[in-house]
């Protein structure tokens, strides 16, 4: 009989999705630039920015995991942000139906050693923590959302792309369901 993802001491991956309570100035600014300057962005109806942490290792059950994340300033500030925890592929990621998910992360720099040290100090367990930025792109009715997201993803010129600098960053485009893991996976 399988112990399942909630088993105590199970080696697994969890996602912590962090979102601001208030309007996100980066998302507001990016939306204005995309609509004004990029052809693929003309049909962009909305844009959200989320931070994604992926934790991999001997993780506690959901309640204890959420409590640890809430206590630590290594992951988010509960006074201005909220955090949604996802521990199973069957659980939805925080994207609305029809919204395109785009993940951007620093090449070779997504690892968060300070968060890993904090976790070790608090729990006695070594885990791996990585962080990236996820964008939720919502397009107008009839737009080719997946194609437009791909065109907007990587900066190619002043007239092409915005979210990922190919010199220092990598990106992954989400499909109908965001993978778990996403940052830690080899394929996008």
matplotlib code that plots the C-alpha trace (Angstrom):
import matplotlib.pyplot as plt

x = [0.0, 1.4, 1.9, 0.9, 2.2, 1.2, 3.2, 5.5, 9.1, 8.2, 10.7, 8.7, 8.4, 6.1, 5.3, 4.8, 3.1, 3.4, 1.2, 0.8, -2.4, -2.3, -1.8, 1.7, 3.6, 5.8, 2.8, 1.0, 4.2, 4.8, 1.2, 1.4, 4.7, 3.5, 0.2, 1.9, 5.1, 4.6, 2.4, 1.8, 0.7, -2.1, -4.6, -3.3, -6.2, -4.5, -1.2, -0.2, 3.2, 3.7, 6.8, 7.3, 9.3, 9.9, 11.0, 12.3, 13.3, 12.0, 9.0, 6.5, 2.7, 0.9, -0.1, 3.4, 4.9, 2.5, 3.3, 7.1, 6.6, 4.4, 7.0, 10.0, 10.8, 12.9, 9.8, 7.3, 6.0, 2.5, 1.7, 1.7, 1.6, -0.3, 1.1, -0.7, 0.9, 0.6, 1.9, 0.1, -0.1, -3.9, -4.1, -4.5, -1.8, -3.1, -4.0, -7.5, -9.0, -7.6, -4.8, -1.3, 1.4, 5.0, 7.9, 11.1, 14.2, 17.8, 20.1, 22.2, 21.0, 17.5, 18.8, 18.1, 20.9, 19.7, 16.3, 17.9, 20.0, 17.0, 15.0, 17.9, 18.1, 14.4, 13.8, 17.1, 16.3, 18.3, 16.1, 16.6, 14.9, 14.6, 12.8, 11.4, 8.9, 5.7, 3.5, -0.2, -1.2, -4.9, -5.8, -8.9, -11.4, -10.2, -6.5, -4.0, -2.9, -0.2, 1.4, 1.2, 2.7, 5.6, 6.2, 6.2, 8.3, 11.8, 13.3, 14.6, 14.6, 12.8, 9.8, 9.9, 9.5, 9.7, 9.8, 12.9, 16.4, 18.0, 21.5, 20.9, 17.5, 15.5, 11.8, 9.1, 5.7, 2.9, 0.1, -3.3, -1.8, 1.3, 3.7, 4.9, 7.8, 8.2, 11.4, 13.2, 12.1, 14.5, 12.0, 9.7]
y = [0.0, 3.4, 6.0, 8.9, 12.4, 13.4, 10.7, 11.9, 12.0, 11.4, 12.7, 14.9, 18.3, 21.1, 24.4, 27.6, 30.2, 33.8, 36.6, 40.2, 41.3, 44.6, 45.4, 44.4, 47.4, 45.1, 43.4, 46.8, 48.2, 45.1, 45.1, 48.7, 48.1, 44.9, 46.5, 49.6, 48.3, 44.6, 43.3, 40.0, 41.9, 43.8, 41.0, 40.8, 41.5, 40.9, 40.1, 38.7, 38.1, 35.3, 34.1, 30.3, 28.4, 24.7, 22.7, 19.1, 16.7, 15.2, 17.5, 17.4, 17.1, 20.1, 21.7, 21.7, 22.8, 25.8, 26.7, 26.7, 28.8, 31.2, 31.7, 32.4, 35.6, 33.5, 32.7, 35.5, 38.3, 37.4, 41.0, 41.9, 38.6, 35.3, 31.9, 28.9, 25.6, 22.8, 19.3, 17.1, 17.2, 16.8, 20.1, 23.2, 25.8, 29.3, 30.1, 30.8, 28.7, 30.0, 31.9, 31.1, 30.3, 31.4, 30.6, 32.6, 31.8, 32.8, 30.3, 28.6, 31.0, 29.7, 27.9, 29.7, 28.6, 31.0, 29.4, 26.0, 26.9, 28.3, 25.1, 23.0, 25.1, 24.9, 21.2, 19.5, 18.3, 19.2, 20.3, 21.9, 25.3, 27.0, 30.2, 31.7, 34.2, 33.0, 35.2, 34.6, 36.0, 36.4, 37.2, 38.5, 36.1, 34.6, 35.4, 32.6, 32.6, 29.9, 31.4, 35.0, 33.8, 32.2, 35.4, 37.5, 35.1, 35.8, 39.3, 39.3, 43.0, 46.3, 44.9, 41.3, 39.6, 40.9, 38.5, 36.4, 37.7, 34.9, 35.9, 35.1, 33.5, 30.4, 30.1, 27.4, 27.8, 26.0, 24.2, 23.2, 22.1, 23.4, 20.5, 19.6, 20.0, 22.8, 24.6, 21.4, 19.4, 18.8, 19.5, 22.4]
z = [0.0, -1.0, 1.7, -0.7, -0.9, 2.6, 4.3, 7.0, 5.7, 2.1, -0.4, -2.7, -4.3, -3.1, -4.8, -2.9, -5.1, -3.7, -4.8, -3.6, -2.0, -3.8, -7.5, -8.6, -10.0, -12.1, -13.7, -14.3, -15.9, -18.0, -19.2, -20.3, -22.2, -23.9, -25.1, -26.3, -27.9, -28.9, -31.7, -29.9, -26.8, -28.4, -27.5, -23.9, -21.6, -18.2, -16.7, -13.2, -11.6, -9.1, -7.4, -7.4, -4.9, -5.3, -2.3, -2.8, -0.1, 3.1, 3.5, 6.3, 5.8, 4.3, 7.6, 9.0, 5.6, 5.4, 9.0, 8.3, 5.1, 7.0, 9.8, 7.5, 5.7, 3.4, 1.3, 1.6, 3.7, 5.1, 5.8, 2.1, 0.2, 0.3, -0.3, -1.9, -1.4, -4.0, -3.1, -5.6, -9.5, -9.2, -7.3, -9.5, -9.8, -9.2, -12.8, -14.2, -17.0, -20.3, -18.6, -20.0, -17.5, -18.3, -15.9, -16.0, -13.9, -13.6, -15.5, -12.8, -10.1, -9.2, -6.1, -2.8, -0.3, 2.5, 2.4, 2.5, 5.5, 7.3, 6.6, 7.9, 11.1, 11.7, 10.8, 10.8, 7.2, 4.1, 1.2, -2.2, -2.8, -6.1, -7.1, -10.3, -11.5, -13.1, -15.3, -15.9, -19.3, -20.1, -23.8, -25.4, -26.9, -30.2, -29.7, -30.3, -26.6, -26.7, -29.8, -28.4, -25.1, -27.0, -28.9, -25.8, -23.7, -24.9, -25.5, -29.1, -29.9, -29.0, -30.9, -29.7, -26.4, -22.9, -20.0, -20.4, -21.1, -23.1, -22.0, -18.4, -18.0, -19.1, -19.5, -19.6, -21.0, -19.1, -20.9, -19.7, -16.4, -14.7, -13.9, -10.5, -10.4, -12.9, -11.9, -10.9, -14.0, -16.8, -19.6, -19.7]

ax = plt.figure().add_subplot(projection="3d")
ax.plot(x, y, z, "-o")
ax.set_aspect("equal")
plt.show()
